[in-house]
Amino acid sequence: METERHDDASAPRRDVPAAISQWAPRAVTQIRGGVPWTIIEGRRDELKDLCRRLTRELGYSFATLVVEEIRFEWHINYIFWGDEKSGFVQVALRASGAQPRIPSISVPVHAADWHERETEDLFGLVFEGHPRLGDFVLHGHRPEGATPMRSGSIDEGTVSQEKISPWRPDRIVRAPGAFLMSIGPVYSDYAESARFLLETVGEDVIRVIPRLFYKYRGLEKAAQGRDPSDVLLMAERFSGTSAIAHSLAFCQAVETICKAKVPPRARALRVFLAELERCRHHVGAITEICGSTALAVATSQAAILEEELLRLCCQHTGHRYLFGLNALGGLTIDLPDETCRHLVGGVQDILRRLLELGEMLRFSSSFLDRLEEVGAVSKKDALAYGLVGPVARASGISRDLRVDLPYADYGPDRVTFRVPFEEEGDGYARLRIFITEAVQSAQMMQRVAQTLPRGEVRCPAFSAEPGAALGWSEAPRGATFHWVRIDKDGRLARYRVTTPSFTNWHGFHLAAEDFAFQDFPIIMATFGLSNAECDR
């Protein structure tokens, strides 16, 4: 089955490497991780134009910004992703000095906005021309000017309240009667901390001011100097509901560096487990959507299905959220063919009931009134902000790393599928994407179970080698990228993670603005994001 694509800027052209060589003669293309990897040595005066052309003319999406300190020099790498033919592009900039000043690319490539703000906060680099630097990740937890990600930086502890300047939001609504409504940072149930300030002069939200990172964990810094197998435990805990996706991206980065060959059976089972995780996540997201609309019966029915999926995972893998399964070079355990068939049967039964619930919701006017034409994000805005996953696909962007840059056993020769998308970009479109993808996951699990190769599930022991690589996977919430650099001692010198929640929270305000206050929790539920996945 061929993957559906759009003839627009949401997918790169096939002649991209040739096009790049015409206007970037210093570009060098290699094959890394099985796909083209083009490195462009950039200069300050051409950085913005290079990045603009990559996204607007050649259709690349911004993946991540990786900053490294290497031998008293700053290496600033802007990484863009395309498809299997065009691969990745790395625009590499070099700088020196204690506080280098780098041209901001946030205007031509708005998806890089939060990446630059985060880098300024944690490293102290200054991005000239950026409209909103400062007070982003660290809040008031460290002294002014602290740069915890720099080499030699130490944790100076919590600052006393007397030394913390009170934070004031940058308000823009100044009309008579304008006020701020605060949501968070403390929530009931299990939601992690996040604060949203809603500006208004009446009932409709005019502007949303997000304030995340209340529980910034500094795991990228904590990973430095550790053995890759130890960091794997961190990777799968960036988000408990996406343990397989994050640990898989990390493993693939290390395996690329060390040239480890993962056995065919392990590659197939990685797909099987990733789709099981996606299915469970999406049913959980549907539960949250039903709960946000106050449909008690539908919420209970969806929650029962989610709990049954969790129990299936625990029964057959040993962990409800699939922790401890991915390993460097393969998997920690083998799933017998019979176990895979039992899992497929259980998932299919659960999804049959999910589809029945979906049909009932489709004919519930009180439910549809809360979702249709509510929280809409246009395709143009979704592209500008680089949104990923179900949120992007609900706005007409048919991009998915499992198809665009296949990994593990995804690809036309093994496991392929048609990327679903909707055009409306509203809450109901996002719900339909969740349901469709959950069904697709069950179908892919069945396909894998029917064609499982024989053999081992972990390659022989291999030693960590020095080098750097990018690992990627399509997590349930969207594209995730893990950059890993290993030093000569076989330990991590740099670890950089870009999660789909970090990417999509950046564009969340697009959906919440110009809608009523009572729509806010529903819009948030339809995005299906994680605060903890941001606070990495």
Buried (B, 14 or more C-beta within 10 A) or exposed (E): EEBEBEEEBBBBBEEBBEBBBEBBEEBEBEEBBEBBBBBBEBEBEBBBEBBBBBBBBBBBBBBBBBBBBEEEEBBBBBBBBBBBBBBBBBBBBBBEEEEBEBBBBBBBBBBBBBBBBBBBBBBBBBBEBBEEBEBBBBBBBBEEEBBBBBEEBEEEEEBEEEEBEEEEEEEEEEEEEBEEEEBBBEEEEEBBBBBBBBBBEEEEBBBBBBBBBBBBBBBBBBBBEBBBEEBBEBBBBBBBBBBBBBBBBBBBBBBBBBEBEBBBBBBBBBBBBBBBBBBBBBBBBBBBBBBBBEBEEBBEBBBBBBBBBBEBBEEBBEEBBBBBBBBBBBBEBBBEEEBBBBBBEBBBBBBEBBEEBBEBBEEBEEBBEBBBBBBBBBBEBBBBBBBBBBBBBBBBBBBBBBBBBBBBBBBEEBBBBEBBBBEBBBBBBBBBBBBBBBBBBBBBBBBBBEEBBEEBBBBEEBEBEBBBBBBBBBBBBBBBBBBBBBBEEEBBBBBBBBBBBBBBBBBBBBBBBEBEBEBBBBBBBBBBBBBBBBBB
